[in-house]
Amino acid sequence: MTRLTGARQIGFTLIELLAVLVVLSMAAALGVGALGRTTIAHQRVMANATLQEMLERTRQLADGRGGAILELGPRLVARPVDPGAQPDGIIRTLPRGWSARLELTAIATDDAGSIRFAPDGSCGDFEITLSAEEIPPITLRVLGLTGQVIPATYELRGSR
């Protein structure tokens, strides 16, 4: 802070104000970068939670209705095999830009992008990949008999 002796004006110089502005802009840039990483992490969690919810809802939909089918893509659609069964179907949308696809399957499906659940809610084991542009994909292994969802890289004990 400078003081002019003759006019007795008190204030900050232009250089001091610019220095404060630079420091504040650098802090804001760091904060925005961290916010972007948090948003990606949130989208990954939401995509995973939406998929797990739809797997469970499809399993419940299949129970006592002759089976059910879960169609994968940016929208997850669960519908009963019997066209007259109620409810007609359940639809959930993954976060913007995300999509689900079937990777590895031991189940018979009518379509490469769908999973068929038996009337008791069971199905074969399979892997689903959740992906979005410029974000590392998530691959999940689903144990069809129990419905347990685990990361594909996780090794089950005694599975060798």
MOZI-V158735 format. One record per backbone hydrogen bond with DSSP energy under -1.0 kcal/mol. CO is the residue of the C=O (numbers start at 1). NH is the residue of the N-H. If there is no record, write none. Layout:
# MOZI-V158735
CO_NH / CO_NH
This chain:
# MOZI-V158735
2_11 / 4_8 / 9_4 / 11_2 / 13_17 / 14_18 / 15_19 / 16_20 / 17_21 / 18_22 / 19_23 / 20_24 / 21_25 / 22_26 / 23_27 / 24_28 / 25_29 / 26_30 / 27_31 / 28_32 / 29_33 / 30_34 / 31_35 / 32_36 / 33_37 / 34_38 / 35_39 / 36_40 / 37_41 / 38_42 / 39_43 / 40_44 / 41_45 / 42_46 / 43_47 / 44_48 / 45_49 / 46_50 / 47_51 / 48_52 / 49_53 / 50_54 / 51_55 / 52_56 / 53_57 / 54_58 / 55_59 / 56_60 / 57_61 / 58_62 / 59_63 / 62_65 / 62_67 / 67_81 / 68_117 / 69_79 / 70_115 / 71_77 / 74_94 / 76_92 / 77_71 / 78_90 / 79_69 / 82_85 / 90_78 / 92_76 / 95_98 / 99_131 / 101_129 / 104_127 / 111_114 / 113_72 / 115_70 / 117_68 / 118_121 / 119_64 / 122_118 / 125_106 / 126_142 / 127_103 / 128_140 / 129_101 / 130_138 / 131_99 / 132_135 / 138_130 / 139_152 / 140_128 / 141_150 / 142_126 / 143_147 / 148_143 / 150_141 / 151_154 / 156_159
